[in-house]
Amino acid sequence: MLGHIARRLGSNGLKGISPQQLLPKETHRHLQSSLDTIRPISTVSLWPFSSQPRDFSQPNSSWSPEMQKVYDHYYALCDTDTENGEGKKRPWRKLPSYNRSIKYATGGIHLSKLIQAKARLFTRNVKEQGATFEYVVFVNKEEKRCVCVFQAGRLLEGAPGHVHGGAIATMIDTVTGTLAGFLSGPIMTANLNIDYRSPMPLDSVVLIHSALDRIERRKTYITSKVTSTDESKLYTEATALFVSISVGHLFGSRN
Ligand SMILES: CCCCCCCC(=O)SCCNC(=O)CCNC(=O)[C@H](O)C(C)(C)COP(=O)(O)OP(=O)(O)OC[C@H]1O[C@@H](n2cnc3c(N)ncnc32)[C@H](O)[C@@H]1OP(=O)(O)O
């Protein structure tokens, strides 16, 4: 049974410490039954969430009318579920956004307690709505691209009155990484190149367009540009490289 953990996390999983050494008996039993339900990520849906956690990309009262309008535009282009279970096929899909994805992956609830239980996603860890990163990602699987609607809150200041370059880089990494993960499964950012073209005022609502450039072996290349919502103004351009990893990579295994 514990061989499951070693196989799934890689041969050096948790650096040679066995789960029995780390966990009380009861917790270990729960972890084991959770792991038994986890399938290798490559063989399950690339978005393998099971329960109904809070989706942080739902509209809220901090959203400006402009943010809401663009959201409504893309939401109307999305797949829908009807009451008789027959969905309407449309090209776009709204991706949910959680503050701890591992917790909601099938079988991940106990794993999330074992690995840095208090960790939270960088872009979803401020309680006050609208203060930092308000965003929602829509993906178009056929065209292998996505659009993120991003409203930059006042706590993201860099140059006075304007959004910090690191906050913009964070959003580009997040959006391009989301697309790469959607298309290629588990990945990590290997390279991110950013050209800042115009300063972005705080409270701006912008679009982050990202598209697949190419996939070569384990490498997924994504291009990205940040524009005003009417696309007349260019704020930022970027290219990103993501490398596919095994889950064990995060625990020190090279397999
Ligand atoms: C929902 C929110 C989504 C958020 C997404 C955000 C994701 C992140 O921010 S991840 C955090 C930041 N990134 C990291 O910490 C990654 C640190 N780096 C690493 O772990 C490793 O270097 C890693 C995984 C990128 C590559 O290592 P490894 O798996 O050993 O791959 P390796 O064999 O060296 O390289 C594979 C290929 O990629 C290429 N490559 C690797 N790194 C780079 C690089 N920096 N530049 C160009 N090419 C590279 C190699 O040349 C090789 O190419 P080829 O197939 O042609 O031979």
The ligand as an ORCA input file, in Angstrom:
! r2SCAN-3c Opt
* xyz 0 1
  C      -3.310     27.876    -11.282
  C      -2.000     28.546    -11.214
  C      -1.020     28.159    -12.315
  C       0.266     28.768    -11.932
  C       1.400     28.355    -12.827
  C       2.662     28.879    -12.186
  C       3.748     27.860    -12.334
  C       4.968     28.315    -11.613
  O       5.166     29.445    -11.308
  S       6.100     27.118    -11.270
  C       7.275     27.992    -10.236
  C       8.451     28.540    -10.970
  N       9.197     27.517    -11.653
  C      10.075     26.717    -11.027
  O      10.287     26.788     -9.827
  C      10.761     25.691    -11.882
  C      12.200     25.431    -11.419
  N      12.903     24.634    -12.424
  C      12.763     23.290    -12.473
  O      12.135     22.672    -11.620
  C      13.427     22.557    -13.612
  O      14.501     23.311    -14.081
  C      12.432     22.299    -14.787
  C      11.263     21.415    -14.322
  C      11.866     23.601    -15.371
  C      13.165     21.575    -15.916
  O      13.940     20.549    -15.342
  P      13.937     19.059    -15.898
  O      12.594     18.443    -15.667
  O      15.110     18.360    -15.348
  O      14.026     19.259    -17.451
  P      15.344     19.322    -18.352
  O      15.661     17.916    -18.764
  O      16.429     20.141    -17.729
  O      14.774     20.155    -19.594
  C      13.729     19.653    -20.428
  C      13.766     20.480    -21.694
  O      13.444     21.840    -21.346
  C      14.523     22.714    -21.710
  N      14.649     23.749    -20.660
  C      14.629     23.570    -19.317
  N      14.740     24.756    -18.681
  C      14.820     25.699    -19.649
  C      14.940     27.117    -19.630
  N      14.968     27.812    -18.476
  N      15.018     27.772    -20.809
  C      14.945     27.072    -21.993
  N      14.803     25.725    -22.066
  C      14.773     25.053    -20.920
  C      15.765     21.804    -21.784
  O      16.734     22.346    -22.634
  C      15.149     20.527    -22.340
  O      14.938     20.701    -23.721
  P      15.037     19.468    -24.773
  O      13.808     18.618    -24.570
  O      15.065     20.141    -26.105
  O      16.307     18.730    -24.442
*
